Amino acid sequence: MNAKKAKFTWHYYFMAFGALMALLAVTLSAWGATISALAFTILSHPVIRFAGVGRFVFLILFAILYVFSFPDPAVVKSMMASDVAHS
């Protein structure tokens, strides 16, 4: 009964944020953004011993890659319009 509780740190918030980023990217079929978000999520895991400044540099790089790997807004609008027409 006296089991140690896991410490809830910033890692879990970043992992949840990465999962939400991946779900958004999948809905728009932005596969590069999906891979970048999943890498962000995995790199945020607390068990990974990659710590310090290097981890945050890679997290920032994955976030930048995520933002720039989405299609143009015109492409997204045409995707959304074609989905409505087929429904």
Biotite code that builds the C-alpha atoms (Angstrom):
import biotite.structure as struc

atoms = struc.array([
    struc.Atom([0.000, 0.000, 0.000], chain_id="A", res_id=1, res_name="MET", atom_name="CA", element="C"),
    struc.Atom([2.938, 2.343, 0.523], chain_id="A", res_id=2, res_name="ASN", atom_name="CA", element="C"),
    struc.Atom([3.932, 2.442, -3.126], chain_id="A", res_id=3, res_name="ALA", atom_name="CA", element="C"),
    struc.Atom([5.851, 5.467, -4.308], chain_id="A", res_id=4, res_name="LYS", atom_name="CA", element="C"),
    struc.Atom([3.895, 7.847, -6.495], chain_id="A", res_id=5, res_name="LYS", atom_name="CA", element="C"),
    struc.Atom([5.370, 8.873, -9.807], chain_id="A", res_id=6, res_name="ALA", atom_name="CA", element="C"),
    struc.Atom([6.479, 12.474, -9.847], chain_id="A", res_id=7, res_name="LYS", atom_name="CA", element="C"),
    struc.Atom([4.327, 14.510, -12.246], chain_id="A", res_id=8, res_name="PHE", atom_name="CA", element="C"),
    struc.Atom([6.711, 16.793, -14.103], chain_id="A", res_id=9, res_name="THR", atom_name="CA", element="C"),
    struc.Atom([6.757, 18.995, -17.186], chain_id="A", res_id=10, res_name="TRP", atom_name="CA", element="C"),
    struc.Atom([7.509, 15.918, -19.287], chain_id="A", res_id=11, res_name="HIS", atom_name="CA", element="C"),
    struc.Atom([3.905, 14.776, -19.158], chain_id="A", res_id=12, res_name="TYR", atom_name="CA", element="C"),
    struc.Atom([2.557, 18.144, -20.261], chain_id="A", res_id=13, res_name="TYR", atom_name="CA", element="C"),
    struc.Atom([4.924, 18.139, -23.235], chain_id="A", res_id=14, res_name="PHE", atom_name="CA", element="C"),
    struc.Atom([3.957, 14.551, -24.082], chain_id="A", res_id=15, res_name="MET", atom_name="CA", element="C"),
    struc.Atom([0.252, 15.459, -24.032], chain_id="A", res_id=16, res_name="ALA", atom_name="CA", element="C"),
    struc.Atom([0.931, 18.530, -26.158], chain_id="A", res_id=17, res_name="PHE", atom_name="CA", element="C"),
    struc.Atom([2.860, 16.393, -28.650], chain_id="A", res_id=18, res_name="GLY", atom_name="CA", element="C"),
    struc.Atom([-0.016, 13.909, -28.840], chain_id="A", res_id=19, res_name="ALA", atom_name="CA", element="C"),
    struc.Atom([-2.480, 16.731, -29.530], chain_id="A", res_id=20, res_name="LEU", atom_name="CA", element="C"),
    struc.Atom([-0.163, 18.097, -32.205], chain_id="A", res_id=21, res_name="MET", atom_name="CA", element="C"),
    struc.Atom([-0.013, 14.646, -33.825], chain_id="A", res_id=22, res_name="ALA", atom_name="CA", element="C"),
    struc.Atom([-3.810, 14.309, -33.821], chain_id="A", res_id=23, res_name="LEU", atom_name="CA", element="C"),
    struc.Atom([-4.213, 17.692, -35.487], chain_id="A", res_id=24, res_name="LEU", atom_name="CA", element="C"),
    struc.Atom([-1.636, 16.796, -38.121], chain_id="A", res_id=25, res_name="ALA", atom_name="CA", element="C"),
    struc.Atom([-3.334, 13.455, -38.855], chain_id="A", res_id=26, res_name="VAL", atom_name="CA", element="C"),
    struc.Atom([-6.699, 15.149, -39.403], chain_id="A", res_id=27, res_name="THR", atom_name="CA", element="C"),
    struc.Atom([-5.108, 17.264, -42.139], chain_id="A", res_id=28, res_name="LEU", atom_name="CA", element="C"),
    struc.Atom([-3.027, 14.373, -43.547], chain_id="A", res_id=29, res_name="SER", atom_name="CA", element="C"),
    struc.Atom([0.168, 16.305, -42.897], chain_id="A", res_id=30, res_name="ALA", atom_name="CA", element="C"),
    struc.Atom([2.459, 13.303, -42.482], chain_id="A", res_id=31, res_name="TRP", atom_name="CA", element="C"),
    struc.Atom([5.638, 15.306, -41.939], chain_id="A", res_id=32, res_name="GLY", atom_name="CA", element="C"),
    struc.Atom([3.979, 17.187, -39.117], chain_id="A", res_id=33, res_name="ALA", atom_name="CA", element="C"),
    struc.Atom([2.705, 13.910, -37.655], chain_id="A", res_id=34, res_name="THR", atom_name="CA", element="C"),
    struc.Atom([6.206, 12.432, -37.569], chain_id="A", res_id=35, res_name="ILE", atom_name="CA", element="C"),
    struc.Atom([7.589, 15.628, -36.069], chain_id="A", res_id=36, res_name="SER", atom_name="CA", element="C"),
    struc.Atom([4.895, 15.669, -33.366], chain_id="A", res_id=37, res_name="ALA", atom_name="CA", element="C"),
    struc.Atom([5.488, 12.014, -32.504], chain_id="A", res_id=38, res_name="LEU", atom_name="CA", element="C"),
    struc.Atom([9.226, 12.678, -32.253], chain_id="A", res_id=39, res_name="ALA", atom_name="CA", element="C"),
    struc.Atom([8.418, 15.632, -29.962], chain_id="A", res_id=40, res_name="PHE", atom_name="CA", element="C"),
    struc.Atom([6.294, 13.326, -27.792], chain_id="A", res_id=41, res_name="THR", atom_name="CA", element="C"),
    struc.Atom([8.907, 10.569, -27.593], chain_id="A", res_id=42, res_name="ILE", atom_name="CA", element="C"),
    struc.Atom([11.731, 12.985, -26.842], chain_id="A", res_id=43, res_name="LEU", atom_name="CA", element="C"),
    struc.Atom([9.668, 14.463, -23.989], chain_id="A", res_id=44, res_name="SER", atom_name="CA", element="C"),
    struc.Atom([9.344, 11.127, -22.186], chain_id="A", res_id=45, res_name="HIS", atom_name="CA", element="C"),
    struc.Atom([10.926, 11.311, -18.706], chain_id="A", res_id=46, res_name="PRO", atom_name="CA", element="C"),
    struc.Atom([12.642, 7.917, -18.971], chain_id="A", res_id=47, res_name="VAL", atom_name="CA", element="C"),
    struc.Atom([14.864, 9.085, -21.826], chain_id="A", res_id=48, res_name="ILE", atom_name="CA", element="C"),
    struc.Atom([18.189, 10.109, -20.339], chain_id="A", res_id=49, res_name="ARG", atom_name="CA", element="C"),
    struc.Atom([18.803, 12.794, -22.951], chain_id="A", res_id=50, res_name="PHE", atom_name="CA", element="C"),
    struc.Atom([18.652, 15.845, -20.703], chain_id="A", res_id=51, res_name="ALA", atom_name="CA", element="C"),
    struc.Atom([19.815, 19.400, -20.543], chain_id="A", res_id=52, res_name="GLY", atom_name="CA", element="C"),
    struc.Atom([20.100, 22.001, -23.256], chain_id="A", res_id=53, res_name="VAL", atom_name="CA", element="C"),
    struc.Atom([20.367, 19.394, -26.012], chain_id="A", res_id=54, res_name="GLY", atom_name="CA", element="C"),
    struc.Atom([16.889, 18.054, -25.319], chain_id="A", res_id=55, res_name="ARG", atom_name="CA", element="C"),
    struc.Atom([15.328, 21.510, -25.489], chain_id="A", res_id=56, res_name="PHE", atom_name="CA", element="C"),
    struc.Atom([17.182, 22.334, -28.697], chain_id="A", res_id=57, res_name="VAL", atom_name="CA", element="C"),
    struc.Atom([15.734, 19.229, -30.330], chain_id="A", res_id=58, res_name="PHE", atom_name="CA", element="C"),
    struc.Atom([12.253, 19.950, -28.933], chain_id="A", res_id=59, res_name="LEU", atom_name="CA", element="C"),
    struc.Atom([12.379, 23.443, -30.423], chain_id="A", res_id=60, res_name="ILE", atom_name="CA", element="C"),
    struc.Atom([13.611, 22.062, -33.752], chain_id="A", res_id=61, res_name="LEU", atom_name="CA", element="C"),
    struc.Atom([10.784, 19.528, -33.872], chain_id="A", res_id=62, res_name="PHE", atom_name="CA", element="C"),
    struc.Atom([8.261, 22.268, -33.036], chain_id="A", res_id=63, res_name="ALA", atom_name="CA", element="C"),
    struc.Atom([9.606, 24.451, -35.867], chain_id="A", res_id=64, res_name="ILE", atom_name="CA", element="C"),
    struc.Atom([9.508, 21.514, -38.296], chain_id="A", res_id=65, res_name="LEU", atom_name="CA", element="C"),
    struc.Atom([5.951, 20.832, -37.181], chain_id="A", res_id=66, res_name="TYR", atom_name="CA", element="C"),
    struc.Atom([4.775, 24.354, -37.953], chain_id="A", res_id=67, res_name="VAL", atom_name="CA", element="C"),
    struc.Atom([6.340, 24.463, -41.401], chain_id="A", res_id=68, res_name="PHE", atom_name="CA", element="C"),
    struc.Atom([5.268, 20.989, -42.541], chain_id="A", res_id=69, res_name="SER", atom_name="CA", element="C"),
    struc.Atom([1.573, 21.789, -42.898], chain_id="A", res_id=70, res_name="PHE", atom_name="CA", element="C"),
    struc.Atom([0.154, 22.416, -46.370], chain_id="A", res_id=71, res_name="PRO", atom_name="CA", element="C"),
    struc.Atom([-0.828, 25.901, -47.521], chain_id="A", res_id=72, res_name="ASP", atom_name="CA", element="C"),
    struc.Atom([-4.200, 27.205, -46.328], chain_id="A", res_id=73, res_name="PRO", atom_name="CA", element="C"),
    struc.Atom([-5.568, 27.055, -49.885], chain_id="A", res_id=74, res_name="ALA", atom_name="CA", element="C"),
    struc.Atom([-4.791, 23.337, -50.051], chain_id="A", res_id=75, res_name="VAL", atom_name="CA", element="C"),
    struc.Atom([-6.510, 22.737, -46.702], chain_id="A", res_id=76, res_name="VAL", atom_name="CA", element="C"),
    struc.Atom([-9.578, 24.694, -47.850], chain_id="A", res_id=77, res_name="LYS", atom_name="CA", element="C"),
    struc.Atom([-9.812, 22.673, -51.041], chain_id="A", res_id=78, res_name="SER", atom_name="CA", element="C"),
    struc.Atom([-9.434, 19.440, -49.040], chain_id="A", res_id=79, res_name="MET", atom_name="CA", element="C"),
    struc.Atom([-12.231, 20.517, -46.721], chain_id="A", res_id=80, res_name="MET", atom_name="CA", element="C"),
    struc.Atom([-14.469, 21.572, -49.631], chain_id="A", res_id=81, res_name="ALA", atom_name="CA", element="C"),
    struc.Atom([-13.941, 18.279, -51.448], chain_id="A", res_id=82, res_name="SER", atom_name="CA", element="C"),
    struc.Atom([-14.744, 16.305, -48.286], chain_id="A", res_id=83, res_name="ASP", atom_name="CA", element="C"),
    struc.Atom([-18.027, 18.167, -47.844], chain_id="A", res_id=84, res_name="VAL", atom_name="CA", element="C"),
    struc.Atom([-18.995, 17.549, -51.463], chain_id="A", res_id=85, res_name="ALA", atom_name="CA", element="C"),
    struc.Atom([-18.405, 13.785, -51.116], chain_id="A", res_id=86, res_name="HIS", atom_name="CA", element="C"),
    struc.Atom([-20.385, 13.410, -47.890], chain_id="A", res_id=87, res_name="SER", atom_name="CA", element="C"),
])
